[in-house]
Amino acid sequence: MRWENLTATTQNREREAALFGADAVTTRTFDTPEFRGVTFHEIRARSIVNRVPGASRMPFEWTVNPYRGCTHACVYCFARKTHSYLDLDTGLGFDSQIVVKVNAPELLRRQLASPRWRGEHIAMGTNVDCYQRAEGRYALMPGIIAALRDRANPFSILTKGTLILRDLELLREASRVTDVGISVSVGFTDQELWRTVEPGTPAPERRLAVVRTLSENGIGCGVLMAPVIPFLGDRPDQLRTTVRAIAASGATSVTPLVLHLRPGAREWFMAWLARHHPHLVRRYERLYAEGAYAPKWYQRRITRQVHELAQEFGIGPNHRPGLARRIATVPEQAPAPAQEATQLSLI
């Protein structure tokens, strides 16, 4: 295996360090099949515990993100916009230009030890997946989990990656001393849909096997059923098949979340839609005419269907909320049937 340093000049290194908010940057490629075409920007970050802006609508205040960019290459990923802050492309660049904070574990230990830190909940996997393929090479998460365990600091992880099972023992140790919430993202089980919209991720059945293994080892794991993709993954039979598979995995809860299309992700997703499902473009333009989120009536309809299926298949109420429950909230009131019928006719 060969790493190649691509950074040519001191001037380039200084510019990249300033852009990435880092003390040093080394840019490399890796010549194995799983990383072909991928460039890694290894940085020594200046901070690792990030405060979430209040306007973000996220139900947590602090995050740790050891990577930026993601080889999962999900066409809908809301985090694509963040690559533009680094002067990197939000399309293919997001999938292939990966920023790696190589000093994340040591930096986290230092920040957790600060007198100013109050031991608040830290969410991971909420921007890009901390168990994407790059983690197999860089192995940052064991040090991160160990730092949180040693400080008994509560945390949660959301992932599509099966590599989390490598850290099973660390997660068990952490769960003995603090609150640990694990959620796996599985929006659908349709194989053709998975191959086209999530080409770099493990298959849905492999992710559900992760849920099963975690449960068998005493670590409760919820499923964030996300995204539910309108007109491609929202038929009643598709929802039923997915919820049945989630129930069979032993998930502690299932929380549906309808596709949202923020700037950066919206343009990339709509271009993909025009190539693969051109007949749906106008329907999407109407459904998302008001912004990044599908109308509340549509979200409520999906939530109601999934919750009814969850009850049918014996997934009980979530008495110990994990990350999935923290991210997705259930609307308080569904629209009147007549109003919903009228809105359905519009699309």
N, C-alpha and C positions, 0 to 999 in steps of 0.2 A: 504494500500500500504506500502511495506517495502523496505527500502534501507539497504544494507549490505556493510559494509566497509571490503574490501578484502585485504588491504595492511597490512602485518603482522608485519613488523619490521621497526625500524628507519633506518636501513641500506638500506632496499628496498625503503623507501620514499626518501632518499637522492639520491639514484641512479636514480629513476624515475624523480625527480626534475631536475637533471643535464641533463638527456636524453631529456626531454620535453622542456628545456629552461625555467623552471618555478621556482617560489619560494616555491611552495608547491604542493603536489599531493595527492588527495584522490581517491581511486578506489572503485567503487560501482557497485552493480547490482540492478535491479528493477524488482520486481516479478509480473508484470502485463503482459498479453499476448503479447501486442505490443512490449515489450522490453525483452521478454524471450530469453535468450542466448546472450544478449548484455551486454558488460561491459563498464562502463563509467569511464574515467580517468579525474576527475575534477582537473584543474590546475589553479593556479594564475600566469598568463603569465606576462612576463617582458615587452613585447611590443605587439602592436596589429595592427599598421599601417605598412604594409610591402611593401618594394620596389620590383617591379618585375624585375628580371634580364633582361637585354636588349636582351640576346640571346634566350629568351623564345618565341619570335615572337608574344607576346600579345600586342595589341594596347592600352594599358593603363599602367600607371607607378606605381600605388599604389592600394593595396587591403587590405580589412579587412576580416579575416576568423575566426569566433568564434568557429568553429569546425574543427576537422581533423578526417578522416574516415567518412563513410556515410551509413546509414541503407537503403538508396534507393537501394543499392546492384546492380547497373547497371553493367552488365558484361564487358562493354566496357570502363568504366570510366578511363580517362587518369590520374586522380589524384592518382590512386592506388600506383604508384611508391613512392609517398611521405611517405607512411607508412613504407617503408624500412628504411628511415632515423631515425625512432624511434625504430628500431629493432622489428617492428611488421610485421606480414604477410600481403602481398599485395592482397591475395585472400580473404578467409573467414575472416581473421583478419581485413581487411579494412572495411568489412561489419558489424563487430560485436565489434570491439575495438574502441570506439569513444572517442576522446579527446575533452574536453569541457573547454573553456577558460572562467571560471565563472566570472572573473573580467573584461570582455571585455568592457561593457558600461562605467564603471568608468575610465578605462585605456584610452579609446578613447577620453573621455572628456578632460583628462589631456593632451593627445598628440595634440589634436586640438587647445588647448589653448596655446601651446608652441609658443614663438616668431619665432621659426625656421620653423613652419608650414605655408605654403603659400596658403592654401585653395584649393589645387589641387583636381581633380576628384578622387573619391575612388570607386573602383569596388568591388562588393560582389557577392558571388555565383560562382566565377570563378574557384575555386579549388574544394570544395565540397559544397553541397547545404546548405545555411544558414537557410532554412525552411524545413529541414529534420525532421523526427518525434521527435528527441531529443529536438527540439525547443519548442515543446508543453509542455515539462516538465521544461526546463530551462528559457525560455522566455527572451533570450538575445537581440533579435532584436528590441523590443520596445525602450529599452534604447539606443541602437546604433543609430536608426533612430532619436530619440529625440536629441541626441548629435549632429548629423549632421544638423538637422533642426535648432537648436539653434545657430549654427555657420554659417548658410546659406552655408554649404559646399556641392558642387555638388556631386552626387553619382548615382550609378546604381546598379540594382539587377537582377541577372539571377536565375531563380528557376524552379523546377518542383513541388514545394510544394503548396498546396492549403491554407496552414496556413497563407500565406501572407495576405489574406483577413482579418485576425484578426487585422492587423495593417493598415487597409484602411484609417482611419481618420488621423493617423500620417503621412502617405504618402501624403494625400491631404494637410495637413498643411505644410509639407516640400516643396511640389511642388509650393506653393505660394511664397516661399522665395528663392528657388534655382532650379537648373536644376536637375530633377529626371528622370532617364531612367529605365523603367521596361521591362524586356523581360521574356517570359515563353518559356521553351524548350518543343517542341512537334515534334519529328522526324517522326512520323507515327501514324496512327490511328488503325492499324491492332491489334485486341485484342489478338490473339494468340502470335504474336511477342512481344507485350507489356508484357504479363505475363511471358515470358521466359527470356527476356533480361533486363527488368526493374522491377523486382518482388516486390520491396519495395516502388514503386512510386504510386501516385494517377493515376487513369486511364486517358488516353489522353483526353477523353471528359470532365472530371472534371477539367483538366488544362485549356482547352479552355473555360470552364465556368468562370474561374478566369479572363481570358482575357476579356470576355464579361462584367463581373461585374466591373472591373477596368475602362473599356471604358465608361460604363454607369455612372460612378462616376467622369468623367472628367479627368481620368489619362490614357493617351495614352499608349498602350502596344503593343510591337512588339512580333513576334514569331520567335525564333531561331529554324528552322526546322532541328533539330540535335538529333542524327546523322541519315543521310540517310545511310542505311546499305546495302552494295552491295549484290545483288542476293537474298535478303530477304525482302527489303523494297523499292526497286528502280524501280519496274515495272511501266510503264506509268500509268496504272489504279490505282496503289497504290499512286503514286505522285498526281494524279488528285484528288483522294478522300481526301487526307490529305490537299491539298491546298484549296479545296472547304470548308472543315470544318474550316480551319483557317480563310478564308474570312468571313464565316458565324458568327464567333465569334467577328467580329469587330476589328480585329488586324490592327494596323497601318502599319505594314510591315511584310514581311516574308523573312527570310534569310536562305538559305539552307547551310548545312555544312556536308560534307561527313565524314563518320567514319574515325577516325585516331587511329592508334594502336601503342602507345608509349611503351617502355619497362615497364614491370610491368603489364600494361593493356593487352598488346599483348599476353603474355603467358596465362593469365586467360581467355581471349576471345577465343583464339585458342583451349584451352582445352574444353571450353563450346561448341564450334563449332564441335569439334570431337565427342562429346557426342550426340548432337542434330541434326547436319547436316553434317555427315562425308563426304558426297559426295561433299561438298563445300570446304574442306580443301585445296586441291591442287589449286583450283581456287583462293583462298585467298593468298596462298603462292606466286602465280604468280603475282596477282594484287599488293601485298604489298612487292614485292621482293626488291624494291629500298629503303625501309625504312618505317617510320611510316605513311606516307601519301599516299593515292591513287594517281595514275598518274594524272597530270594536265589535260590531255584530258578527263579523266573520271569526274573529278571535274567540268570542264567546261560544259560538257554535262548535268550533273545534274542541274547546275546553270541555264543553258539556258532553260531547260524544266520547272523548277520551276518558273522562271521569266515570261515565256510565259503564264503559267497557272495563275499566280498572276494577270497579265494584263487581262486575260479572265474573271476572277472572281471579278475584280474591286478593287483589293488591289493596292492603288496608290503608287507613289514613296514616299520614306521616307525622308521628308523634315527636320525632327528633329531627327537625329540619336540617337538611344538608344544603349544599350549594344550589342544587336544582330548585328547591323551594324558595331560596333566597333570590334567585334570578327572575323566575317567572311568577307573576302574581295572577290570581284568578279574578276576573272582573266581577263586580258585586251583583250586577243585574243584567240579564240578557234582554235584548229588545223584544218588543211585542211581535208575535208571529206574523201579523199582517205587514208590519214594517220590515221584518226580515225577508219575507217573500218578495216585497217590492225591491229591496236592495239586491237580492239574488238575481232578479230579472235584469238588472243593469249589467251583469257580467256574463 
